[in-house]
Amino acid sequence: MAQALLWAGSGTGFTFCMTALGAAMVFLFRNQVSPSLHRIMLGFAAGVMIAASMWSLLIPAIEEAQALGLPGWLPAAGGSALGILFLVAMDGLLPHFSPELLRRRSGAQNLLLILAITLHNIPEGMAVGVSFALAAQGQEELLPAAGALALGIGIQNFPEGAAISLPLRQAGLSRTKSFLIGAASGAVEPIAALLTVLAAGSVQLALPWLLSFAAGAMLYVVVEELIPEANLRHDHQTHGGTYGVMVGFLLMMILDVALG
């Protein structure tokens, strides 16, 4: 158990550091990021999240469900629907929770983005925890795959950290607060991984649903906020947001497939 906790903590510690490193990008920009760059980054984050929803969350959820003897589509569709409905409900309730931040419309968008990425980080941390727990329980041949999973998630977390901290800076928060909030969104991964290792025997049944829940939440934010903000609400003579989506999607797809 101690070895599994150590491995899982190390793997998700790396993914958390990558989130914090991405959030630190807020220190490299002036008070206002240019609108073109902002659209490109939003588009890039949207592309990353679409690819991550498919290859990092939904496909593993289907495979996990089939390994448990369940129809692959059931947790994939059911969990995604629950994730979407949860964010729809939160979208309606958020104004009651944060009236100061939500005075601006961008505040609601930022809160949804933070919530979706944080939710998506929880099952990713759980997936890393399960991988290292299995490797530590006598299946050491799974250790390289677990390491590759942690590496892929860490690379993915870099733009996600920036996708949180930079919009918060534009919304008026200080660089330090924007960085801390962006970094904190990745802190749930080590926590989820360690809790998963401690409860590795029972969490396996819920993992397909949790992975799909996160995928649905991510897709909702991409369709509802990121893509419209990156492209549709701006001059269509500039295609930076569209190009950002394509590059983010292709890059994340390659990373997910190449790193397993």
Phi and psi restraints in degrees (value plus and minus 20) as a CYANA .aco file:
   2 ALA   PHI     -83.4   -43.4
   2 ALA   PSI     -59.8   -19.8
   3 GLN   PHI     -85.3   -45.3
   3 GLN   PSI     -61.6   -21.6
   4 ALA   PHI     -82.5   -42.5
   4 ALA   PSI     -62.1   -22.1
   5 LEU   PHI     -83.7   -43.7
   5 LEU   PSI     -61.2   -21.2
   6 LEU   PHI     -84.5   -44.5
   6 LEU   PSI     -66.4   -26.4
   7 TRP   PHI     -84.8   -44.8
   7 TRP   PSI     -66.3   -26.3
   8 ALA   PHI     -84.2   -44.2
   8 ALA   PSI     -60.0   -20.0
   9 GLY   PHI     -85.2   -45.2
   9 GLY   PSI     -58.1   -18.1
  10 SER   PHI     -87.9   -47.9
  10 SER   PSI     -63.7   -23.7
  11 GLY   PHI     -83.2   -43.2
  11 GLY   PSI     -66.9   -26.9
  12 THR   PHI     -99.6   -59.6
  12 THR   PSI     -40.2    -0.2
  13 GLY   PHI     -83.0   -43.0
  13 GLY   PSI     -58.4   -18.4
  14 PHE   PHI     -84.5   -44.5
  14 PHE   PSI     -64.3   -24.3
  15 THR   PHI     -84.5   -44.5
  15 THR   PSI     -56.4   -16.4
  16 PHE   PHI     -84.9   -44.9
  16 PHE   PSI     -62.7   -22.7
  17 CYS   PHI     -81.8   -41.8
  17 CYS   PSI     -56.2   -16.2
  18 MET   PHI     -86.8   -46.8
  18 MET   PSI     -58.4   -18.4
  19 THR   PHI     -81.7   -41.7
  19 THR   PSI     -65.4   -25.4
  20 ALA   PHI     -84.1   -44.1
  20 ALA   PSI     -57.4   -17.4
  21 LEU   PHI     -84.8   -44.8
  21 LEU   PSI     -60.9   -20.9
  22 GLY   PHI     -84.2   -44.2
  22 GLY   PSI     -61.9   -21.9
  23 ALA   PHI     -83.4   -43.4
  23 ALA   PSI     -49.0    -9.0
  24 ALA   PHI     -88.3   -48.3
  24 ALA   PSI     -30.7     9.3
  25 MET   PHI     -80.4   -40.4
  25 MET   PSI     -38.5     1.5
  26 VAL   PHI     -84.4   -44.4
  26 VAL   PSI     -43.5    -3.5
  27 PHE   PHI    -100.3   -60.3
  27 PHE   PSI     -31.4     8.6
  28 LEU   PHI    -115.7   -75.7
  28 LEU   PSI     -24.7    15.3
  29 PHE   PHI    -134.9   -94.9
  29 PHE   PSI     136.6   176.6
  30 ARG   PHI     -92.1   -52.1
  30 ARG   PSI     159.9   199.9
  31 ASN   PHI     -75.1   -35.1
  31 ASN   PSI     -56.3   -16.3
  32 GLN   PHI    -140.9  -100.9
  32 GLN   PSI      99.1   139.1
  33 VAL   PHI     -98.7   -58.7
  33 VAL   PSI     119.9   159.9
  34 SER   PHI     -79.0   -39.0
  34 SER   PSI     124.6   164.6
  35 PRO   PHI     -76.0   -36.0
  35 PRO   PSI     -57.8   -17.8
  36 SER   PHI     -84.3   -44.3
  36 SER   PSI     -65.6   -25.6
  37 LEU   PHI     -85.2   -45.2
  37 LEU   PSI     -58.8   -18.8
  38 HIS   PHI     -81.4   -41.4
  38 HIS   PSI     -63.0   -23.0
  39 ARG   PHI     -85.4   -45.4
  39 ARG   PSI     -60.7   -20.7
  40 ILE   PHI     -82.2   -42.2
  40 ILE   PSI     -63.4   -23.4
  41 MET   PHI     -88.4   -48.4
  41 MET   PSI     -59.6   -19.6
  42 LEU   PHI     -83.0   -43.0
  42 LEU   PSI     -63.1   -23.1
  43 GLY   PHI     -82.6   -42.6
  43 GLY   PSI     -63.0   -23.0
  44 PHE   PHI     -80.7   -40.7
  44 PHE   PSI     -64.9   -24.9
  45 ALA   PHI     -81.3   -41.3
  45 ALA   PSI     -59.3   -19.3
  46 ALA   PHI     -83.1   -43.1
  46 ALA   PSI     -64.7   -24.7
  47 GLY   PHI     -81.9   -41.9
  47 GLY   PSI     -63.1   -23.1
  48 VAL   PHI     -80.0   -40.0
  48 VAL   PSI     -63.8   -23.8
  49 MET   PHI     -89.9   -49.9
  49 MET   PSI     -54.8   -14.8
  50 ILE   PHI     -83.7   -43.7
  50 ILE   PSI     -69.3   -29.3
  51 ALA   PHI     -84.1   -44.1
  51 ALA   PSI     -60.9   -20.9
  52 ALA   PHI     -83.9   -43.9
  52 ALA   PSI     -56.8   -16.8
  53 SER   PHI     -81.4   -41.4
  53 SER   PSI     -58.6   -18.6
  54 MET   PHI     -98.2   -58.2
  54 MET   PSI     -80.4   -40.4
  55 TRP   PHI    -104.7   -64.7
  55 TRP   PSI     -51.0   -11.0
  56 SER   PHI    -112.4   -72.4
  56 SER   PSI     -40.7    -0.7
  57 LEU   PHI    -141.9  -101.9
  57 LEU   PSI     -79.7   -39.7
  58 LEU   PHI     -89.0   -49.0
  58 LEU   PSI     -67.0   -27.0
  59 ILE   PHI     -82.5   -42.5
  59 ILE   PSI     -67.1   -27.1
  60 PRO   PHI     -80.2   -40.2
  60 PRO   PSI     -54.8   -14.8
  61 ALA   PHI     -83.6   -43.6
  61 ALA   PSI     -63.2   -23.2
  62 ILE   PHI     -83.2   -43.2
  62 ILE   PSI     -64.2   -24.2
  63 GLU   PHI     -85.3   -45.3
  63 GLU   PSI     -60.7   -20.7
  64 GLU   PHI     -84.0   -44.0
  64 GLU   PSI     -62.2   -22.2
  65 ALA   PHI     -83.5   -43.5
  65 ALA   PSI     -63.7   -23.7
  66 GLN   PHI     -84.5   -44.5
  66 GLN   PSI     -56.0   -16.0
  67 ALA   PHI     -86.4   -46.4
  67 ALA   PSI     -47.4    -7.4
  68 LEU   PHI    -108.1   -68.1
  68 LEU   PSI     -19.2    20.8
  69 GLY   PHI      65.6   105.6
  69 GLY   PSI      -4.8    35.2
  70 LEU   PHI    -120.2   -80.2
  70 LEU   PSI     134.7   174.7
  71 PRO   PHI     -81.9   -41.9
  71 PRO   PSI     109.9   149.9
  72 GLY   PHI     -79.5   -39.5
  72 GLY   PSI     -52.3   -12.3
  73 TRP   PHI     -94.4   -54.4
  73 TRP   PSI     -43.0    -3.0
  74 LEU   PHI     -84.2   -44.2
  74 LEU   PSI     -77.3   -37.3
  75 PRO   PHI     -89.8   -49.8
  75 PRO   PSI     -49.2    -9.2
  76 ALA   PHI     -83.8   -43.8
  76 ALA   PSI     -67.3   -27.3
  77 ALA   PHI     -96.9   -56.9
  77 ALA   PSI     -64.7   -24.7
  78 GLY   PHI     -85.9   -45.9
  78 GLY   PSI     -64.8   -24.8
  79 GLY   PHI     -86.0   -46.0
  79 GLY   PSI     -59.7   -19.7
  80 SER   PHI     -82.1   -42.1
  80 SER   PSI     -63.8   -23.8
  81 ALA   PHI     -81.7   -41.7
  81 ALA   PSI     -60.1   -20.1
  82 LEU   PHI     -85.0   -45.0
  82 LEU   PSI     -60.9   -20.9
  83 GLY   PHI     -83.0   -43.0
  83 GLY   PSI     -61.7   -21.7
  84 ILE   PHI     -85.0   -45.0
  84 ILE   PSI     -67.2   -27.2
  85 LEU   PHI     -83.4   -43.4
  85 LEU   PSI     -56.0   -16.0
  86 PHE   PHI     -82.8   -42.8
  86 PHE   PSI     -64.6   -24.6
  87 LEU   PHI     -92.6   -52.6
  87 LEU   PSI     -51.8   -11.8
  88 VAL   PHI     -80.5   -40.5
  88 VAL   PSI     -64.1   -24.1
  89 ALA   PHI     -85.2   -45.2
  89 ALA   PSI     -63.2   -23.2
  90 MET   PHI     -85.1   -45.1
  90 MET   PSI     -54.8   -14.8
  91 ASP   PHI     -79.8   -39.8
  91 ASP   PSI     -57.5   -17.5
  92 GLY   PHI     -97.5   -57.5
  92 GLY   PSI     -47.7    -7.7
  93 LEU   PHI    -111.5   -71.5
  93 LEU   PSI     -41.2    -1.2
  94 LEU   PHI     -75.3   -35.3
  94 LEU   PSI     -60.0   -20.0
  95 PRO   PHI     -77.5   -37.5
  95 PRO   PSI     -47.3    -7.3
  96 HIS   PHI     -99.4   -59.4
  96 HIS   PSI     -42.2    -2.2
  97 PHE   PHI    -106.6   -66.6
  97 PHE   PSI     -56.7   -16.7
  98 SER   PHI    -155.5  -115.5
  98 SER   PSI      51.0    91.0
  99 PRO   PHI     -84.1   -44.1
  99 PRO   PSI     -52.4   -12.4
 100 GLU   PHI     -90.4   -50.4
 100 GLU   PSI     -65.1   -25.1
 101 LEU   PHI     -90.7   -50.7
 101 LEU   PSI     -48.8    -8.8
 102 LEU   PHI    -110.9   -70.9
 102 LEU   PSI      -8.9    31.1
 103 ARG   PHI     -82.4   -42.4
 103 ARG   PSI     -52.5   -12.5
 104 ARG   PHI    -119.0   -79.0
 104 ARG   PSI     128.8   168.8
 105 ARG   PHI     -83.5   -43.5
 105 ARG   PSI     -54.4   -14.4
 106 SER   PHI     -84.3   -44.3
 106 SER   PSI     -44.3    -4.3
 107 GLY   PHI     -82.3   -42.3
 107 GLY   PSI     -62.2   -22.2
 108 ALA   PHI     -84.6   -44.6
 108 ALA   PSI     -60.7   -20.7
 109 GLN   PHI     -82.1   -42.1
 109 GLN   PSI     -63.2   -23.2
 110 ASN   PHI     -84.5   -44.5
 110 ASN   PSI     -60.8   -20.8
 111 LEU   PHI     -85.8   -45.8
 111 LEU   PSI     -59.6   -19.6
 112 LEU   PHI     -83.5   -43.5
 112 LEU   PSI     -61.8   -21.8
 113 LEU   PHI     -83.8   -43.8
 113 LEU   PSI     -65.6   -25.6
 114 ILE   PHI     -80.3   -40.3
 114 ILE   PSI     -65.2   -25.2
 115 LEU   PHI     -83.1   -43.1
 115 LEU   PSI     -64.8   -24.8
 116 ALA   PHI     -85.0   -45.0
 116 ALA   PSI     -65.7   -25.7
 117 ILE   PHI     -86.5   -46.5
 117 ILE   PSI     -59.4   -19.4
 118 THR   PHI     -84.7   -44.7
 118 THR   PSI     -63.6   -23.6
 119 LEU   PHI     -80.6   -40.6
 119 LEU   PSI     -60.7   -20.7
 120 HIS   PHI     -89.7   -49.7
 120 HIS   PSI     -47.0    -7.0
 121 ASN   PHI     -93.7   -53.7
 121 ASN   PSI     -45.8    -5.8
 122 ILE   PHI     -83.7   -43.7
 122 ILE   PSI     -75.8   -35.8
 123 PRO   PHI     -86.6   -46.6
 123 PRO   PSI     -46.6    -6.6
 124 GLU   PHI     -85.0   -45.0
 124 GLU   PSI     -63.0   -23.0
 125 GLY   PHI     -81.7   -41.7
 125 GLY   PSI     -58.6   -18.6
 126 MET   PHI     -84.9   -44.9
 126 MET   PSI     -60.5   -20.5
 127 ALA   PHI     -82.6   -42.6
 127 ALA   PSI     -62.8   -22.8
 128 VAL   PHI     -84.3   -44.3
 128 VAL   PSI     -61.5   -21.5
 129 GLY   PHI     -81.1   -41.1
 129 GLY   PSI     -64.9   -24.9
 130 VAL   PHI     -82.4   -42.4
 130 VAL   PSI     -62.4   -22.4
 131 SER   PHI     -81.1   -41.1
 131 SER   PSI     -67.1   -27.1
 132 PHE   PHI     -92.5   -52.5
 132 PHE   PSI     -51.8   -11.8
 133 ALA   PHI     -83.7   -43.7
 133 ALA   PSI     -62.9   -22.9
 134 LEU   PHI     -85.0   -45.0
 134 LEU   PSI     -60.1   -20.1
 135 ALA   PHI     -84.3   -44.3
 135 ALA   PSI     -56.3   -16.3
 136 ALA   PHI     -97.6   -57.6
 136 ALA   PSI     -37.4     2.6
 137 GLN   PHI    -114.7   -74.7
 137 GLN   PSI      18.1    58.1
 138 GLY   PHI      75.7   115.7
 138 GLY   PSI     -23.9    16.1
 139 GLN   PHI    -126.9   -86.9
 139 GLN   PSI      43.7    83.7
 140 GLU   PHI     -87.1   -47.1
 140 GLU   PSI     -36.9     3.1
 141 GLU   PHI     -85.8   -45.8
 141 GLU   PSI     -35.5     4.5
 142 LEU   PHI    -105.8   -65.8
 142 LEU   PSI     -26.9    13.1
 143 LEU   PHI     -82.7   -42.7
 143 LEU   PSI     -65.3   -25.3
 144 PRO   PHI     -80.1   -40.1
 144 PRO   PSI     -59.3   -19.3
 145 ALA   PHI     -85.2   -45.2
 145 ALA   PSI     -59.5   -19.5
 146 ALA   PHI     -84.0   -44.0
 146 ALA   PSI     -61.0   -21.0
 147 GLY   PHI     -84.4   -44.4
 147 GLY   PSI     -60.2   -20.2
 148 ALA   PHI     -84.8   -44.8
 148 ALA   PSI     -58.3   -18.3
 149 LEU   PHI     -82.2   -42.2
 149 LEU   PSI     -65.4   -25.4
 150 ALA   PHI     -83.1   -43.1
 150 ALA   PSI     -59.3   -19.3
 151 LEU   PHI     -84.4   -44.4
 151 LEU   PSI     -65.8   -25.8
 152 GLY   PHI     -82.4   -42.4
 152 GLY   PSI     -62.5   -22.5
 153 ILE   PHI     -85.8   -45.8
 153 ILE   PSI     -58.6   -18.6
 154 GLY   PHI     -83.3   -43.3
 154 GLY   PSI     -63.1   -23.1
 155 ILE   PHI     -82.6   -42.6
 155 ILE   PSI     -59.7   -19.7
 156 GLN   PHI     -85.3   -45.3
 156 GLN   PSI     -54.4   -14.4
 157 ASN   PHI     -90.8   -50.8
 157 ASN   PSI     -42.2    -2.2
 158 PHE   PHI     -78.8   -38.8
 158 PHE   PSI     -76.1   -36.1
 159 PRO   PHI     -87.0   -47.0
 159 PRO   PSI     -44.9    -4.9
 160 GLU   PHI     -88.0   -48.0
 160 GLU   PSI     -59.6   -19.6
 161 GLY   PHI     -81.5   -41.5
 161 GLY   PSI     -62.0   -22.0
 162 ALA   PHI     -87.6   -47.6
 162 ALA   PSI     -55.3   -15.3
 163 ALA   PHI     -85.5   -45.5
 163 ALA   PSI     -40.8    -0.8
 164 ILE   PHI    -110.9   -70.9
 164 ILE   PSI     -69.4   -29.4
 165 SER   PHI     -90.3   -50.3
 165 SER   PSI     -58.5   -18.5
 166 LEU   PHI     -87.6   -47.6
 166 LEU   PSI     -66.0   -26.0
 167 PRO   PHI     -82.6   -42.6
 167 PRO   PSI     -54.1   -14.1
 168 LEU   PHI     -85.2   -45.2
 168 LEU   PSI     -58.1   -18.1
 169 ARG   PHI     -83.8   -43.8
 169 ARG   PSI     -61.5   -21.5
 170 GLN   PHI     -85.9   -45.9
 170 GLN   PSI     -49.0    -9.0
 171 ALA   PHI     -97.0   -57.0
 171 ALA   PSI     -25.2    14.8
 172 GLY   PHI      95.9   135.9
 172 GLY   PSI     -24.8    15.2
 173 LEU   PHI     -95.1   -55.1
 173 LEU   PSI     137.5   177.5
 174 SER   PHI     -89.8   -49.8
 174 SER   PSI     142.3   182.3
 175 ARG   PHI     -80.1   -40.1
 175 ARG   PSI     -61.7   -21.7
 176 THR   PHI     -84.2   -44.2
 176 THR   PSI     -66.0   -26.0
 177 LYS   PHI     -85.3   -45.3
 177 LYS   PSI     -60.9   -20.9
 178 SER   PHI     -81.6   -41.6
 178 SER   PSI     -63.2   -23.2
 179 PHE   PHI     -83.0   -43.0
 179 PHE   PSI     -66.1   -26.1
 180 LEU   PHI     -83.7   -43.7
 180 LEU   PSI     -59.9   -19.9
 181 ILE   PHI     -87.8   -47.8
 181 ILE   PSI     -62.6   -22.6
 182 GLY   PHI     -81.9   -41.9
 182 GLY   PSI     -63.8   -23.8
 183 ALA   PHI     -87.1   -47.1
 183 ALA   PSI     -57.6   -17.6
 184 ALA   PHI     -84.1   -44.1
 184 ALA   PSI     -46.2    -6.2
 185 SER   PHI     -83.3   -43.3
 185 SER   PSI     -44.9    -4.9
 186 GLY   PHI    -113.0   -73.0
 186 GLY   PSI     -27.6    12.4
 187 ALA   PHI     -89.4   -49.4
 187 ALA   PSI     -38.4     1.6
 188 VAL   PHI     -91.7   -51.7
 188 VAL   PSI     -40.4    -0.4
 189 GLU   PHI     -85.5   -45.5
 189 GLU   PSI     -70.9   -30.9
 190 PRO   PHI     -80.9   -40.9
 190 PRO   PSI     -57.6   -17.6
 191 ILE   PHI     -83.0   -43.0
 191 ILE   PSI     -67.2   -27.2
 192 ALA   PHI     -84.1   -44.1
 192 ALA   PSI     -58.8   -18.8
 193 ALA   PHI     -84.6   -44.6
 193 ALA   PSI     -65.9   -25.9
 194 LEU   PHI     -86.7   -46.7
 194 LEU   PSI     -60.2   -20.2
 195 LEU   PHI     -85.2   -45.2
 195 LEU   PSI     -55.1   -15.1
 196 THR   PHI     -87.0   -47.0
 196 THR   PSI     -61.5   -21.5
 197 VAL   PHI     -81.5   -41.5
 197 VAL   PSI     -60.3   -20.3
 198 LEU   PHI     -87.6   -47.6
 198 LEU   PSI     -47.6    -7.6
 199 ALA   PHI    -139.2   -99.2
 199 ALA   PSI      15.8    55.8
 200 ALA   PHI     -81.9   -41.9
 200 ALA   PSI     -45.3    -5.3
 201 GLY   PHI     -92.4   -52.4
 201 GLY   PSI     -49.7    -9.7
 202 SER   PHI    -126.5   -86.5
 202 SER   PSI     -43.6    -3.6
 203 VAL   PHI     -93.1   -53.1
 203 VAL   PSI     -39.5     0.5
 204 GLN   PHI     -78.4   -38.4
 204 GLN   PSI     -55.8   -15.8
 205 LEU   PHI     -86.5   -46.5
 205 LEU   PSI     -53.1   -13.1
 206 ALA   PHI    -109.6   -69.6
 206 ALA   PSI     -33.0     7.0
 207 LEU   PHI     -78.7   -38.7
 207 LEU   PSI     -64.7   -24.7
 208 PRO   PHI     -78.0   -38.0
 208 PRO   PSI     -58.6   -18.6
 209 TRP   PHI     -89.9   -49.9
 209 TRP   PSI     -59.1   -19.1
 210 LEU   PHI     -87.5   -47.5
 210 LEU   PSI     -62.1   -22.1
 211 LEU   PHI     -80.8   -40.8
 211 LEU   PSI     -64.4   -24.4
 212 SER   PHI     -89.1   -49.1
 212 SER   PSI     -56.2   -16.2
 213 PHE   PHI     -77.5   -37.5
 213 PHE   PSI     -66.5   -26.5
 214 ALA   PHI     -84.7   -44.7
 214 ALA   PSI     -58.8   -18.8
 215 ALA   PHI     -82.8   -42.8
 215 ALA   PSI     -64.5   -24.5
 216 GLY   PHI     -82.2   -42.2
 216 GLY   PSI     -61.1   -21.1
 217 ALA   PHI     -83.4   -43.4
 217 ALA   PSI     -61.9   -21.9
 218 MET   PHI     -85.1   -45.1
 218 MET   PSI     -65.1   -25.1
 219 LEU   PHI     -84.0   -44.0
 219 LEU   PSI     -55.0   -15.0
 220 TYR   PHI     -81.6   -41.6
 220 TYR   PSI     -65.9   -25.9
 221 VAL   PHI     -87.1   -47.1
 221 VAL   PSI     -59.1   -19.1
 222 VAL   PHI     -80.6   -40.6
 222 VAL   PSI     -68.3   -28.3
 223 VAL   PHI     -95.3   -55.3
 223 VAL   PSI     -58.2   -18.2
 224 GLU   PHI     -98.4   -58.4
 224 GLU   PSI     -55.7   -15.7
 225 GLU   PHI    -145.1  -105.1
 225 GLU   PSI     -73.2   -33.2
 226 LEU   PHI     -87.0   -47.0
 226 LEU   PSI     -73.3   -33.3
 227 ILE   PHI     -84.8   -44.8
 227 ILE   PSI     -65.3   -25.3
 228 PRO   PHI     -78.5   -38.5
 228 PRO   PSI     -61.3   -21.3
 229 GLU   PHI     -90.1   -50.1
 229 GLU   PSI     -53.2   -13.2
 230 ALA   PHI     -98.1   -58.1
 230 ALA   PSI     -42.6    -2.6
 231 ASN   PHI    -161.5  -121.5
 231 ASN   PSI     -79.9   -39.9
 232 LEU   PHI     -85.5   -45.5
 232 LEU   PSI     -46.8    -6.8
 233 ARG   PHI    -112.6   -72.6
 233 ARG   PSI      -7.6    32.4
 234 HIS   PHI    -150.6  -110.6
 234 HIS   PSI     157.2   197.2
 235 ASP   PHI     -82.0   -42.0
 235 ASP   PSI     102.4   142.4
 236 HIS   PHI     -94.6   -54.6
 236 HIS   PSI     -22.1    17.9
 237 GLN   PHI     -92.2   -52.2
 237 GLN   PSI     -39.6     0.4
 238 THR   PHI    -127.0   -87.0
 238 THR   PSI     108.3   148.3
 239 HIS   PHI    -132.1   -92.1
 239 HIS   PSI       3.3    43.3
 240 GLY   PHI     -78.7   -38.7
 240 GLY   PSI     -62.5   -22.5
 241 GLY   PHI     -82.5   -42.5
 241 GLY   PSI     -63.3   -23.3
 242 THR   PHI     -82.7   -42.7
 242 THR   PSI     -66.5   -26.5
 243 TYR   PHI     -82.5   -42.5
 243 TYR   PSI     -57.7   -17.7
 244 GLY   PHI     -81.2   -41.2
 244 GLY   PSI     -61.7   -21.7
 245 VAL   PHI     -80.9   -40.9
 245 VAL   PSI     -67.2   -27.2
 246 MET   PHI     -83.0   -43.0
 246 MET   PSI     -65.4   -25.4
 247 VAL   PHI     -85.9   -45.9
 247 VAL   PSI     -64.7   -24.7
 248 GLY   PHI     -80.8   -40.8
 248 GLY   PSI     -62.7   -22.7
 249 PHE   PHI     -84.5   -44.5
 249 PHE   PSI     -69.0   -29.0
 250 LEU   PHI     -84.1   -44.1
 250 LEU   PSI     -63.0   -23.0
 251 LEU   PHI     -83.8   -43.8
 251 LEU   PSI     -65.3   -25.3
 252 MET   PHI     -87.9   -47.9
 252 MET   PSI     -57.2   -17.2
 253 MET   PHI     -81.6   -41.6
 253 MET   PSI     -65.3   -25.3
 254 ILE   PHI     -82.0   -42.0
 254 ILE   PSI     -64.5   -24.5
 255 LEU   PHI     -83.3   -43.3
 255 LEU   PSI     -64.4   -24.4
 256 ASP   PHI     -83.2   -43.2
 256 ASP   PSI     -64.3   -24.3
 257 VAL   PHI     -91.5   -51.5
 257 VAL   PSI     -63.2   -23.2
 258 ALA   PHI     -88.7   -48.7
 258 ALA   PSI     -56.6   -16.6
 259 LEU   PHI    -115.7   -75.7
 259 LEU   PSI     -17.6    22.4
